[in-house]
Amino acid sequence: MSGATLRQLQHWRKPGPDGTPILVPEISPERPILYSFKDLVALRTCVSLRREQSLQSIRKALTELRFGLGFAEHLSAYKLVADLSTIYLVEPEHATDLVKRGGQIVIDQFIDVLRPFYVQSRQIPDLMKPRKHLEVDPEIRGGEPVIEGTRVPYEEVAALLRDGVAPERIQRFYPQVSPEAALDA
Protein backbone atom coordinates (compact mmCIF):
# COMPACT_ATOMS: atom_id res chain seq x y z
CA MET A 1 0.00 0.00 0.00
CA SER A 2 2.90 2.38 0.57
CA GLY A 3 4.71 1.56 -2.65
CA ALA A 4 7.88 0.85 -0.64
CA THR A 5 9.75 -2.42 -0.97
CA LEU A 6 10.54 -4.49 2.15
CA ARG A 7 14.17 -3.46 1.78
CA GLN A 8 13.18 0.24 1.71
CA LEU A 9 11.02 -0.25 4.81
CA GLN A 10 14.00 -1.76 6.62
CA HIS A 11 16.30 1.02 5.42
CA TRP A 12 13.92 3.79 6.55
CA ARG A 13 13.65 2.25 10.05
CA LYS A 14 17.46 2.22 10.52
CA PRO A 15 19.10 5.16 12.31
CA GLY A 16 20.89 7.48 9.91
CA PRO A 17 24.04 9.54 10.47
CA ASP A 18 22.11 11.86 12.80
CA GLY A 19 21.04 8.87 14.91
CA THR A 20 17.38 8.96 13.92
CA PRO A 21 15.54 6.78 11.44
CA ILE A 22 13.47 8.29 8.65
CA LEU A 23 10.37 6.67 10.13
CA VAL A 24 9.61 4.94 13.40
CA PRO A 25 6.33 3.01 13.07
CA GLU A 26 3.73 4.57 15.38
CA ILE A 27 1.92 1.39 16.42
CA SER A 28 4.77 -1.07 16.83
CA PRO A 29 8.42 -0.55 15.90
CA GLU A 30 9.17 -4.09 17.21
CA ARG A 31 8.24 -7.32 15.47
CA PRO A 32 5.57 -7.65 14.31
CA ILE A 33 6.05 -4.16 12.85
CA LEU A 34 2.74 -2.36 12.54
CA TYR A 35 2.26 0.90 10.66
CA SER A 36 -0.47 3.49 11.28
CA PHE A 37 -2.32 5.30 8.49
CA LYS A 38 -0.10 8.34 9.13
CA ASP A 39 2.93 6.05 8.72
CA LEU A 40 1.50 4.85 5.42
CA VAL A 41 1.13 8.46 4.19
CA ALA A 42 4.69 9.22 5.31
CA LEU A 43 6.02 6.12 3.54
CA ARG A 44 4.21 7.07 0.35
CA THR A 45 5.80 10.52 0.62
CA CYS A 46 9.24 8.92 0.85
CA VAL A 47 8.50 6.66 -2.12
CA SER A 48 7.33 9.66 -4.12
CA LEU A 49 10.43 11.68 -3.20
CA ARG A 50 12.63 8.70 -4.08
CA ARG A 51 11.52 8.96 -7.72
CA GLU A 52 13.42 12.29 -7.98
CA GLN A 53 16.02 12.17 -5.19
CA SER A 54 18.47 9.78 -3.54
CA LEU A 55 17.91 8.25 -0.11
CA GLN A 56 20.76 10.41 1.18
CA SER A 57 18.96 13.55 -0.02
CA ILE A 58 15.74 12.39 1.62
CA ARG A 59 17.60 11.84 4.91
CA LYS A 60 19.24 15.25 4.59
CA ALA A 61 15.85 16.88 3.96
CA LEU A 62 14.26 15.19 6.96
CA THR A 63 17.23 16.10 9.17
CA GLU A 64 16.85 19.74 8.10
CA LEU A 65 13.10 19.54 8.75
CA ARG A 66 13.53 18.09 12.24
CA PHE A 67 16.71 19.67 13.52
CA GLY A 68 17.33 22.69 11.32
CA LEU A 69 13.76 23.99 11.31
CA GLY A 70 12.68 22.32 14.55
CA PHE A 71 9.55 20.68 13.13
CA ALA A 72 8.51 17.81 15.37
CA GLU A 73 5.19 16.59 13.97
CA HIS A 74 4.76 13.24 12.25
CA LEU A 75 6.25 13.21 8.74
CA SER A 76 2.75 12.81 7.29
CA ALA A 77 1.89 16.35 8.49
CA TYR A 78 4.21 17.96 5.92
CA LYS A 79 3.89 18.40 2.17
CA LEU A 80 7.25 17.53 0.65
CA VAL A 81 7.96 17.68 -3.07
CA ALA A 82 11.10 17.04 -5.08
CA ASP A 83 12.58 18.02 -8.37
CA LEU A 84 15.87 16.89 -9.85
CA SER A 85 17.87 19.34 -7.72
CA THR A 86 16.33 19.39 -4.22
CA ILE A 87 13.42 18.64 -1.88
CA TYR A 88 11.01 21.37 -0.79
CA LEU A 89 8.74 21.75 2.21
CA VAL A 90 5.64 23.36 0.72
CA GLU A 91 3.56 25.56 3.01
CA PRO A 92 0.60 27.80 2.15
CA GLU A 93 2.66 30.99 1.86
CA HIS A 94 6.02 29.71 0.57
CA ALA A 95 8.31 26.77 -0.04
CA THR A 96 11.52 25.98 1.84
CA ASP A 97 14.52 24.23 0.30
CA LEU A 98 15.53 21.36 2.58
CA VAL A 99 18.57 20.00 0.73
CA LYS A 100 20.44 22.32 -1.62
CA ARG A 101 20.01 25.54 0.39
CA GLY A 102 18.86 24.06 3.68
CA GLY A 103 16.14 26.06 5.38
CA GLN A 104 16.01 28.88 2.81
CA ILE A 105 12.71 30.16 1.48
CA VAL A 106 12.82 29.54 -2.24
CA ILE A 107 10.54 31.97 -4.00
CA ASP A 108 13.57 32.88 -6.09
CA GLN A 109 13.42 29.34 -7.49
CA PHE A 110 10.17 30.42 -9.16
CA ILE A 111 11.44 33.77 -10.52
CA ASP A 112 11.23 32.57 -14.13
CA VAL A 113 7.54 31.89 -13.61
CA LEU A 114 7.06 35.44 -12.28
CA ARG A 115 8.88 37.18 -15.16
CA PRO A 116 6.94 38.15 -18.31
CA PHE A 117 6.67 35.56 -21.08
CA TYR A 118 4.69 34.95 -24.26
CA VAL A 119 1.98 32.43 -25.04
CA GLN A 120 0.78 32.35 -28.64
CA SER A 121 2.12 35.89 -29.25
CA ARG A 122 0.28 37.24 -26.18
CA GLN A 123 2.50 38.71 -23.45
CA ILE A 124 1.85 37.41 -19.95
CA PRO A 125 2.60 40.28 -17.52
CA ASP A 126 5.56 40.60 -15.17
CA LEU A 127 4.58 39.55 -11.64
CA MET A 128 7.82 40.97 -10.24
CA LYS A 129 6.33 44.41 -11.01
CA PRO A 130 2.57 43.73 -11.25
CA ARG A 131 1.58 47.41 -11.05
CA LYS A 132 3.40 50.74 -11.14
CA HIS A 133 3.61 51.10 -7.33
CA LEU A 134 3.93 47.40 -6.39
CA GLU A 135 6.99 45.15 -6.46
CA VAL A 136 8.04 41.62 -5.67
CA ASP A 137 11.56 41.07 -4.35
CA PRO A 138 12.64 37.72 -2.88
CA GLU A 139 14.78 39.64 -0.37
CA ILE A 140 11.82 41.65 0.98
CA ARG A 141 9.26 39.80 3.12
CA GLY A 142 10.15 36.49 1.44
CA GLY A 143 8.91 37.64 -1.97
CA GLU A 144 5.48 38.81 -0.83
CA PRO A 145 4.22 41.71 -3.00
CA VAL A 146 4.80 45.08 -1.27
CA ILE A 147 4.28 48.77 -1.95
CA GLU A 148 7.29 49.90 -4.01
CA GLY A 149 10.17 51.21 -1.89
CA THR A 150 8.63 49.94 1.38
CA ARG A 151 8.10 46.71 3.31
CA VAL A 152 4.33 47.35 3.50
CA PRO A 153 2.45 44.28 2.18
CA TYR A 154 -0.03 45.17 -0.55
CA GLU A 155 -2.63 42.89 1.10
CA GLU A 156 -2.77 45.09 4.21
CA VAL A 157 -3.36 48.22 2.15
CA ALA A 158 -5.93 46.44 -0.04
CA ALA A 159 -7.74 45.21 3.10
CA LEU A 160 -8.02 48.80 4.37
CA LEU A 161 -9.50 49.87 1.03
CA ARG A 162 -11.98 46.95 1.12
CA ASP A 163 -12.97 48.05 4.63
CA GLY A 164 -13.94 51.46 3.24
CA VAL A 165 -10.84 53.54 3.99
CA ALA A 166 -10.40 56.12 1.21
CA PRO A 167 -7.07 55.98 -0.70
CA GLU A 168 -6.25 59.51 0.54
CA ARG A 169 -6.57 58.32 4.17
CA ILE A 170 -4.26 55.29 3.85
CA GLN A 171 -1.32 57.54 4.84
CA ARG A 172 -2.82 57.77 8.33
CA PHE A 173 -2.04 54.05 8.68
CA TYR A 174 1.05 53.89 6.45
CA PRO A 175 2.66 57.33 5.97
CA GLN A 176 4.94 56.08 3.18
CA VAL A 177 2.02 54.85 1.01
CA SER A 178 0.67 57.37 -1.50
CA PRO A 179 -2.98 57.33 -2.62
CA GLU A 180 -1.83 56.11 -6.07
CA ALA A 181 0.11 53.23 -4.50
CA ALA A 182 -2.94 52.39 -2.38
CA LEU A 183 -5.07 52.14 -5.53
CA ASP A 184 -2.49 49.88 -7.17
CA ALA A 185 -2.71 47.57 -4.15
N, C-alpha and C positions, 0 to 999 in steps of 0.2 A: 504493500500500500504506500510505502514511502518512496519507492523507486530506488532505494539504496540496496546494494548487495550486502550479503552477510559480512564480507570482508570490510566494507565501508563502515558498517555498524560497529564492528570491533574497533576499527581505527578511530572512529569518532568518540568512542568511550575511553580510549587511552589518554592519559595525561600528556599534554604537549610540553614544549620547552618552558612554558610559563607555569607548569605544574597542574594545569586544569584541563580536563577533557573538553572537547567541543560540546558534548551533550552528556549529561548524567540523566538516565531515565528517571522520571518522576515517581513512578509506582514502585519499581523494584530494580535497582542497579545490580543486584545479586541474582544468580541463577535460581529460578527461571527469570530471565530479564523481561520485564513488562513495561511497555511504553504507554504513556497517556496520549490523548488526542493532541494536546499541545506539543508533545514530543514528536508525534507524527508530522505536524505542520512544520516544526523546526527541521526535522530530517528532510522533508521535501524541499525546504528552503536550501539546505546544504546541497542536495542533489541538483537543484536548479542552478545554484552558484557554480557547482563543479563543471557544468557544461562550458563555462567561460573562463574559469580560474582554477589554479592548482589548489591542492589541499593545503599547502603552505600559505598561500594567499588567504584562504578561508580562515585558517588559524590566526593569521596576522590580523585580519579584519575583526574577528571575534575578540581577540586580545585588546585591540584598540577600543572596541565597543565597551568591554567590561572594565578595563583598567585605565585606559586613556580618557574615555568619556564618563566613566563611572556608572554606566547603565547596568542595573542589576536584575531586571525582569527576565522572565523566561525568554529564550531566543525566539519563540513564536510571536512575541509581542512586537517585533521589529520587522519593518519591510526592508529587505536587503535585495539589491539588484547588482548585477555585474555586467561589465562590458569586457572587451579584450584587454583593457589596461588596468582596471581596478574594481573594487567593490564599494558600493555606496549604501549608506543608511538614508533612506528616503523618508522625510517627515513632511507634514502638510506645507510648511513654509519654505523648506530648502532641502538640499541633499548634502551629506557629509561624506567626504572621501575617507575610507577606512584603511586603505592599503598604501597607495602611491603617495599621498600627501596626508597622512594620518591625522584625522580630526579636523581637517580644514573644510569649511563650507565651500561648495564647488559650483556656485552659480557661473563662475567664469568658464567652467567646462561647457556651458550652454551658450556662450557668447555668440557663436556662429548662428544659432537659431534666433537670437535677438536682433542681429544685424539685418539690414534690408536685403531682399533677394527678389528674384523674378520667377513668376509662374505663368507660363503661356503669355509672355510679353507684358504681364501686369506686375507692377512693382508692389511688393509687400513691404509695408512701412518699417522703419527703424524703431525697434522697441528700446534701444539704448537712449533715444531722444524722442519719446512718443509725442510730445507737444513742445511748443516753444519754451515754456518755463518749467518743464519737468525733465529729469534725467535719471538714468540708471547707471550706477557705478558699483562694481563688485566690492570696492573698498569702502563704500559708504552704506552702513546698515545692511551689510550682507547682500547688496544688490537690489534691495527694495526700492521702488521708485520714490524719489524725493523731489521737493521743490528745488529748482536749479540754484546752486550756490549755497544750499543749506543742508541740514540733516533732518528737516521736517518731512515726515512721510506724507505723501499725497493723500493717502486714505484718511488721515486725521483731518485734513483741510476739507476734503470732499464730504466727510461726515458732518462737519459743521455747516456746510452749505445745504446738505440734505435736511438738517435740523432747522433750517430757516434763517441762518445767519447770513446777512448780506455780504457780498464779496468785499465791499468797502470796510466792513467791520471785522474782517478776519485778522487785521493787524492788531486788534485788541488782544487776541489770543497768541498770535505769532507775528511780532513786529517786523520780521524780515520778509514776510510774505505779502507781495503786492496784490491788489485786486485782480490784475490780469493773471498772475500766477494762480490765484485761488480759482479763477474760472477754468484755467487749464486742468487743474486737479479734478 
